[in-house]
């Protein structure tokens, strides 16, 4: 009858109850850090202004879509070189970092979204960039055959777009639990590998067997001549 105990599927490190305390501790630490970050970080508000590119008289209507894509790519550059920073009351670097322009693949429309710590500041930044695009297009309308017009002005946001403290705590807790679980899975695997290697070395040598010492061969007797 084979009395050898069956080996469990879990590594030796995971069978230790104390190691499982790492997981809730990691979740708690992540939730505290995430919630603290969400509570201390200044909320961000977003406002969006829309402009549309229209062809001039006797111009190809299909050209408006191509120029809309071009204006969308250089919207922040035009705003910086123009008077958008003066109208918005911010620096050029602030416009580059907090203003994004997006275009539609099937309509010559450009959306200009600005983020700021105050709702009124976000509105002034979005409308300032849109105004800069309109002014720039009017200067080069003779060569491009299109112009940019205001489609919809930005409205004052009523709620921040940055994550709240509870949401940040939830995300931080999930991230902490993931890192804690990975730590539990990686570290015991290494320890189990070392333990299995030690066990295989011990199984290779039978218990109780004493290695036989090498017995030296008898030395050959030196031949001596007999005395007469």
N, C-alpha and C positions, 0 to 999 in steps of 0.2 A: 504494500500500500504506500503510495507516495504521500508523504507528509510535508512536502516542501510548500511553504505558504505562497499563495499567489501574490504577485507583485501588483501594487495598485497603479492605476493609470496616471495619477497625479505625481508630479515631481516631489522630491522630499521637502523642498522649500515651501511648497504650497500646502503641504500637510501640517505645517506648523501654524497653530492658530494665531500667534502673534504677528505673523507677516500680513495677515489680512487687515490689520489696523492701518496699514499704509493707505489703502484705498479710500476709506471715509475721511482720513486726514487730508489726503490730496484733494478730495472733492470740497471739503470745508475750506481749505486754503485757497483754492481757485475761486470759490464763491465769494469769499471775503475780499480777495484782490479785485475781482471783477466788479463787485458792488461798490467798492471804494473808488475805483476808477470812474464808474458811471456817475457817482455822486459828486466827485470833485471836478470832473471835466465840465467845462463851460458848454452849455447846450448850443447847438448850431441850428440856424434857421435857413431855409432855402426858398428862393423866389425865382420864378421863370417868366421871361419875356419872350414873345414870339414875333419874328419878322418874316416877310415873304419876299421873294425875288420875282419881279414882274418884268416882262420884256417891254422895251420901248416901242414906239411906232415903227412899223416896217422892219421889225426884227423877228428872228426865228423864235417861236415860243419854246422850242425844245432847248434853246440855249440857256433859258432861265434855270433849268434843273442843274445843268453843269456848273453855272456860276454860283448856285446855292451851295453845292458841295465845296467849291473853292472858298467862298466866304466863310463857311463853317469851319474850315481848317485854319484859317488865319484870323478868326474873330478876335481872339485875345491880343494878337499882335497889332491889329488895326486899332483896337481899343487903347492899347498902351501908347502907340504913336499919336493917337488923336487926343481928344479932350475928355475921354471917359473917366480917367482918374481924377480929373478936376471936378466933373459933375458928381461923381460918386464920393469924393472926399477920402480916397484911399490911395495907397502907393501903387506903383506899377507892379511890384512883386506880389502884392495882395491880390491884384486882378489876375495875375498868371496862376496863382495857387488856388484861388477860390471860385473861378469862373470857368464853366465848361459849355461848349457849344455842340449841339447835336443836329444832324440833318436827316431828312426822310429820303429813302431811296426812290420814292415814286411821287414826291411833291416838292416843289421848290420852297420849302419852309425851313427855317432855322429856329431852334429853341435855345435860348441862352439862360442858363441856370447859374445863379450866384448863391454862395453860402456865406453867412456872417453870424456873429454872435448876437446881433440885434435884428429883428424883423425889418425895420425901416432901412437899415444899412444894406440888407440883402436886396431889397427892392430897388434902391438907388444904384447899386452895382449892376444889376441885371438891365435896368432901363438905360443906364449910362453906356454900356457896351452896345446895346441895340441902337442907341442914338448915334454912336460913333460909326456903326456900320451903315446907317442910313446916310449920314453926312459924307462918308467916303465914297459910297456908290454914286451919289449925286455929282461928285467931282469927276468921276471917270465914266459917267454914263454915255458920253459921246463916243468913247472907244469900245466899251463893252456892249452897248446896246441893251443893257438891263439896269434896273435900279431896285434898291431895297426900300420897302415901305413897312411901316408898323402894322402888325396884324393884331396883336393883343399885348397890352402893357402888363407888367408884373403886378400881382396882387399881394397884399401883406399877409405873410403866413401867420397862422394862429397857433401852431404846434411845432415843436422842434423836430428835426429829422434825425438827430443823434440818438443813440440808444439810451433808454432810461436806466436808472440804477438797478431795478429788479431784473431787467433783461440782461444787463451786463453781468449781474451775479449769476444768472442761469447759464450764460455762455461760459463764464469763468469756472463754474462748478463742473460743467461737462468737459471742459479742457483739462481740469485737474483730475477728474476721474479717468480720463483717457490716459494721461501720463502716468497716473498711479497704477493702472492696470498693465501698462507696458512694462513698468518697473518690476511688477510682480512676475510677469511672464519671462522676462529676460534674465534676471539675476538668479532665480532658482534653477534655470536650465543650465547655467554654467556650473553651479554647485553640483547638480545632479550628474553632469558630465564628468566632473572630477571624481565624484563618489563611485560612478560606474567603472571608471578606469582603475581606481584603487581596488575595487571588488574583483575585477578581472585579473589583476596581478596576484591577488591573494588566492584566487581559485586555480591559478596556473601551478602553484606550488602546493602539493598535498599536505594537509595538516598532520603534524607528528613525524613527518619524514625528516630525518637528519641527513644532510648531504654527507656522503662518504668522503673521507679525506683521502687524498691521493697517497698511496703507499709507495715509497721510493723503492726502486729495484735494488736488490743486493749488489753491493760493489764487488767486482771481480777481484779475487785474491791475487796478490802480486806473486809471481813465480820467483822463488829464491833457490839458488843452487845448494845442494846438500854438502855439508862439511865432510871432508875425507878424514 
